[in-house]
Amino acid sequence: QVQLVESGGGLVQAGGSLRLSCAASGRTFSRYHMGWFRQAPGKEREFVAAIARIRGTTSYADSVKGRFTISRDNAKNTVYLEMNSLKVEDTGVYYCAATEKGLYGSSRPADFGSWGQGTQVTVSS
């Protein structure tokens, strides 16, 4: 398995920006499709964005399209989530995850076998 450590969370006003990072170690990073998920208090974990290991094909939840950008740097074993125009409803714990399943990755949490510890993002009004 690959070990994942997120960073970059914090408190930001609505309309602001944050950049999350997820550093991977333990196995060859380029083997993995990577994903970002989030969980708000009292809610289930939900898909935010994913990036495939091949050609970096990306996918996004409808709620973040046009505002968030996922990217990866295989040389640095890191995946990023650039978050712009943040809204109060973006508040939650953001998790980085990795999977080897499929050709282009997945948006289902159950398909991801490795998870980071999470980083808190709080957007104030």
Secondary structure, DSSP 8 states (H G I E B T S, - for coil): --EEEEE--EEEETT--EEEEEEEESS-GGG-EEEEEEE-TTS--EEEEEE-SSTT-EEE-TTTTTTEEEEEETTTTEEEEEE-S--GGG-EEEEEEEE--TTT--S-GGG--EE---EEEEEE-
